[in-house]
Amino acid sequence: MIAIVTDSTSDLSPELIKRHHITSVPLYVLFGGEMHRDGIDIQLGQLFKGVKEGQKIPSTSQPSPAEFAAVYTEALGAADEVLSLHISGLLSGTAGSARLAAQDFGGKVTVLDTNTTSMALGMMAIRAAEMAGAGKSMAEIVAELEKVKAKGYVVFTVETLDFLRRNGRIGGAQALLGGLLNIKPILAVKGGRVESSGRERGQKKATANLVGQARDYIAKFGPSRFAFMMTPGGDANVAELRSGLAGADYEDVGTFDFGAVVGTHLGPGSYGIVMEPLNP
């Protein structure tokens, strides 16, 4: 039996974690002078409110090797092996922390840096859990995930540039000009980093851009699996994405909230699509 472990940046809902018997290890969010467990102790809406009131953009830190070791020890009480899937090492030190812990388990723990985050990581964890449940070996599961890793894609946009400015991703002048011109940046996870994928003027064009990229993805990789992501206030925009993808050949995993680690950089009203091929 293979146990599946991931981290809270996967943005998996409690229901999915329970259904697929996945263990999620929380990262930490430093906010308001206190350390909070991502997805447990604080909600994204509270962070947005605090930032708007003048508090600093939260910083994050990975779980310690000792925390991972405790999780692995418990998992190996019922399983023969552990597969531990984590956020890109270019975005967080989480995978490195997991690898340090794994060294003490005699090869029973395999750690995979997925080179991505959010529900792209979450869907890989679900795929791994399904394969483990079907009796696949560690080598078979990792080989499949490496294929998904090479083809998975995350693309999103933001409603306001203010939060990108506050965390230093863009300058104040750029944010001011972008706000005046109603410019919406298109961002994507590429090569393990969050990078620019273009920009559009206005929300409708930004949404059309995301829909176009999603349809192009299906044309390239065939039947796909999509998860729709948002921060608070993004509901209507996600509805527009689904409307634009009517008739497209994809499996809809559902709508999920960006967690604090990613969401606080985006601000309210942000939204996007996580994509992976059904058959990589």
C-alpha positions as CSV (number, residue, x, y, z in Angstrom):
1,M,0.0,0.0,0.0
2,I,1.2,3.5,-0.9
3,A,0.1,6.5,1.2
4,I,-0.1,9.9,-0.5
5,V,1.0,13.1,1.2
6,T,0.9,16.6,-0.1
7,D,0.9,20.2,1.3
8,S,-1.7,22.9,1.8
9,T,-0.7,24.8,-1.4
10,S,-2.5,22.0,-3.3
11,D,-5.8,23.9,-2.4
12,L,-7.6,20.5,-2.0
13,S,-10.9,20.8,-0.2
14,P,-11.4,18.8,3.0
15,E,-13.9,16.7,1.2
16,L,-11.4,15.7,-1.5
17,I,-8.7,15.0,1.0
18,K,-11.0,12.7,2.9
19,R,-12.4,11.0,-0.2
20,H,-9.0,10.1,-1.6
21,H,-7.3,9.4,1.8
22,I,-4.7,12.1,1.2
23,T,-2.7,13.7,4.0
24,S,-2.1,17.5,3.6
25,V,0.7,19.1,5.6
26,P,0.1,22.9,6.2
27,L,2.5,25.6,5.3
28,Y,2.6,28.6,7.7
29,V,1.4,32.2,7.1
30,L,3.0,35.0,9.1
31,F,0.4,37.7,9.4
32,G,-0.5,40.3,12.1
33,G,2.5,39.2,14.1
34,E,1.3,35.6,14.5
35,M,2.0,32.4,12.7
36,H,-1.1,30.7,11.2
37,R,-1.5,27.3,9.6
38,D,-2.5,27.7,6.0
39,G,-6.0,26.6,5.4
40,I,-6.7,25.9,9.1
41,D,-6.2,28.9,11.3
42,I,-7.1,31.8,9.0
43,Q,-9.2,32.4,5.9
44,L,-8.1,34.4,2.8
45,G,-10.9,37.0,3.3
46,Q,-9.4,37.9,6.7
47,L,-6.0,38.4,5.1
48,F,-7.5,40.7,2.4
49,K,-9.2,42.7,5.0
50,G,-6.1,43.1,7.1
51,V,-3.9,44.1,4.1
52,K,-6.5,46.7,3.0
53,E,-6.4,48.1,6.5
54,G,-2.6,48.6,6.2
55,Q,-1.1,45.4,7.5
56,K,1.9,44.0,5.6
57,I,1.4,41.3,2.9
58,P,1.8,38.0,4.7
59,S,5.0,36.0,4.4
60,T,5.0,32.2,4.3
61,S,7.3,29.4,5.5
62,Q,7.4,25.7,4.9
63,P,6.8,22.9,7.4
64,S,9.9,21.7,9.2
65,P,11.6,18.3,8.5
66,A,10.4,17.2,11.9
67,E,6.8,17.8,11.0
68,F,7.2,15.8,7.8
69,A,8.9,13.1,9.7
70,A,5.9,12.8,12.1
71,V,3.5,12.6,9.1
72,Y,5.6,9.9,7.4
73,T,5.9,7.9,10.6
74,E,2.2,7.9,11.0
75,A,1.5,7.0,7.4
76,L,4.0,4.1,7.4
77,G,2.1,2.7,10.3
78,A,-0.5,1.6,7.8
79,A,1.3,1.8,4.5
80,D,4.4,0.2,3.0
81,E,5.6,3.4,1.2
82,V,4.8,7.1,1.0
83,L,4.7,9.3,-2.0
84,S,5.0,13.0,-1.0
85,L,4.0,15.6,-3.6
86,H,4.9,19.2,-3.2
87,I,4.8,22.8,-4.5
88,S,7.5,23.9,-6.9
89,G,10.9,24.2,-5.3
90,L,11.3,27.6,-7.0
91,L,8.3,28.9,-5.1
92,S,8.8,27.3,-1.7
93,G,11.4,25.3,0.3
94,T,8.7,22.7,1.1
95,A,10.0,19.9,-1.1
96,G,13.5,20.4,0.3
97,S,12.2,20.1,3.8
98,A,10.3,16.9,2.9
99,R,13.4,15.4,1.3
100,L,15.4,16.1,4.5
101,A,12.8,14.2,6.5
102,A,12.6,11.4,3.9
103,Q,16.3,10.5,4.4
104,D,15.6,8.9,7.7
105,F,13.1,6.3,6.3
106,G,15.3,4.0,4.4
107,G,13.9,4.6,0.9
108,K,10.3,4.1,2.0
109,V,9.4,7.8,1.3
110,T,9.6,9.2,-2.3
111,V,9.4,13.0,-2.6
112,L,8.4,14.6,-5.9
113,D,8.7,18.3,-6.6
114,T,5.7,18.8,-9.0
115,N,7.1,22.1,-10.4
116,T,3.7,23.7,-9.9
117,T,1.2,24.6,-7.2
118,S,-2.5,25.1,-6.4
119,M,-4.9,22.5,-7.8
120,A,-2.4,21.5,-10.4
121,L,-0.6,19.9,-7.4
122,G,-4.0,18.9,-6.0
123,M,-5.1,17.0,-9.1
124,M,-1.7,15.3,-9.2
125,A,-2.3,14.1,-5.7
126,I,-5.7,12.8,-6.6
127,R,-4.4,11.0,-9.6
128,A,-1.6,9.4,-7.4
129,A,-4.2,8.4,-4.8
130,E,-6.4,6.8,-7.5
131,M,-3.5,4.9,-9.0
132,A,-2.3,3.7,-5.5
133,G,-5.9,2.5,-4.8
134,A,-5.8,0.6,-8.1
135,G,-2.6,-1.2,-6.9
136,K,-0.1,0.6,-9.1
137,S,3.5,0.5,-8.1
138,M,5.5,3.6,-6.9
139,A,7.5,3.5,-10.2
140,E,4.3,3.4,-12.3
141,I,2.7,6.3,-10.3
142,V,5.8,8.5,-10.5
143,A,6.2,7.9,-14.2
144,E,2.6,8.9,-14.8
145,L,3.0,12.1,-12.7
146,E,6.2,13.0,-14.5
147,K,4.1,13.1,-17.7
148,V,1.4,15.2,-16.1
149,K,4.1,17.5,-14.7
150,A,5.4,18.2,-18.2
151,K,2.0,19.0,-19.5
152,G,0.0,20.5,-16.7
153,Y,-0.8,24.2,-16.9
154,V,-2.1,27.0,-14.6
155,V,-3.3,30.3,-15.9
156,F,-5.1,33.1,-14.1
157,T,-5.8,36.8,-14.0
158,V,-6.4,39.4,-11.3
159,E,-9.1,42.0,-10.8
160,T,-6.9,44.6,-9.2
161,L,-3.2,45.3,-9.6
162,D,-2.9,46.6,-6.0
163,F,-1.9,43.3,-4.4
164,L,0.7,42.6,-7.0
165,R,2.1,46.1,-6.3
166,R,2.0,45.6,-2.5
167,N,4.1,42.4,-2.7
168,G,6.6,43.9,-5.1
169,R,5.8,41.9,-8.3
170,I,5.1,45.2,-10.2
171,G,6.0,48.8,-9.5
172,G,3.7,51.6,-8.2
173,A,3.8,53.5,-11.5
174,Q,3.0,50.4,-13.5
175,A,0.1,49.6,-11.1
176,L,-1.3,53.1,-11.4
177,L,-1.1,53.2,-15.2
178,G,-2.5,49.7,-15.4
179,G,-5.4,50.7,-13.1
180,L,-6.2,53.8,-15.2
181,L,-6.1,51.8,-18.4
182,N,-8.0,48.8,-16.9
183,I,-5.1,46.5,-17.8
184,K,-5.5,42.9,-16.6
185,P,-2.3,40.8,-16.5
186,I,-2.5,37.2,-17.5
187,L,-0.2,35.1,-15.3
188,A,0.8,31.4,-15.6
189,V,2.9,28.9,-13.8
190,K,5.8,28.1,-16.2
191,G,8.9,26.1,-15.4
192,G,8.0,26.1,-11.7
193,R,7.6,29.9,-11.5
194,V,4.7,32.4,-11.8
195,E,5.4,34.4,-14.9
196,S,3.6,36.8,-17.2
197,S,1.5,35.2,-20.0
198,G,0.3,38.5,-21.5
199,R,-2.2,41.2,-20.6
200,E,-5.6,42.4,-21.7
201,R,-7.6,45.6,-21.4
202,G,-10.7,44.9,-19.4
203,Q,-12.2,41.9,-17.6
204,K,-14.1,40.5,-20.6
205,K,-11.0,40.3,-22.8
206,A,-9.0,38.8,-19.9
207,T,-11.7,36.1,-19.5
208,A,-11.7,35.5,-23.3
209,N,-7.9,35.1,-23.1
210,L,-8.2,32.4,-20.5
211,V,-10.9,30.6,-22.4
212,G,-8.8,30.7,-25.5
213,Q,-5.8,29.3,-23.8
214,A,-8.0,26.5,-22.3
215,R,-9.4,25.6,-25.7
216,D,-5.9,25.6,-27.2
217,Y,-4.8,23.3,-24.4
218,I,-7.6,20.8,-25.3
219,A,-6.7,21.0,-29.0
220,K,-3.1,20.2,-28.1
221,F,-3.5,17.5,-25.5
222,G,-7.0,16.1,-26.1
223,P,-9.6,15.4,-23.5
224,S,-8.6,17.2,-20.3
225,R,-9.4,17.8,-16.7
226,F,-9.9,21.4,-15.5
227,A,-10.3,22.9,-12.0
228,F,-11.5,26.5,-11.7
229,M,-9.8,28.7,-9.1
230,M,-10.7,31.9,-7.5
231,T,-10.2,34.3,-4.6
232,P,-13.3,35.7,-2.8
233,G,-15.3,37.8,-5.3
234,G,-14.3,35.7,-8.3
235,D,-17.6,33.7,-8.6
236,A,-19.1,35.6,-11.5
237,N,-15.8,35.5,-13.5
238,V,-15.6,31.7,-13.0
239,A,-19.1,31.4,-14.3
240,E,-18.0,33.3,-17.4
241,L,-15.1,30.9,-17.9
242,R,-17.5,27.9,-17.8
243,S,-19.9,29.6,-20.2
244,G,-17.0,30.3,-22.6
245,L,-16.0,26.6,-22.4
246,A,-19.4,25.2,-23.2
247,G,-19.1,22.1,-25.4
248,A,-15.4,21.8,-24.8
249,D,-14.0,18.3,-24.1
250,Y,-13.0,18.5,-20.5
251,E,-13.9,17.0,-17.1
252,D,-14.9,19.7,-14.6
253,V,-13.3,18.9,-11.3
254,G,-15.1,21.9,-9.6
255,T,-14.4,25.4,-8.3
256,F,-11.8,25.9,-5.6
257,D,-10.4,28.8,-3.6
258,F,-6.8,29.8,-3.9
259,G,-5.2,29.3,-0.5
260,A,-3.4,32.0,1.5
261,V,0.0,31.2,0.1
262,V,-1.0,32.2,-3.5
263,G,-4.2,34.1,-2.9
264,T,-2.7,37.0,-0.9
265,H,-0.5,37.9,-3.8
266,L,-3.5,38.1,-6.2
267,G,-6.2,40.0,-4.3
268,P,-10.0,39.6,-4.3
269,G,-11.8,38.8,-7.6
270,S,-8.9,36.8,-9.1
271,Y,-9.7,33.7,-11.0
272,G,-8.1,31.1,-13.3
273,I,-8.0,27.6,-14.7
274,V,-5.8,24.6,-13.8
275,M,-5.4,22.1,-16.6
276,E,-4.1,18.6,-17.0
277,P,-4.6,16.0,-19.8
278,L,-6.9,13.1,-18.9
279,N,-4.4,10.7,-20.6
280,P,-0.9,12.2,-20.4
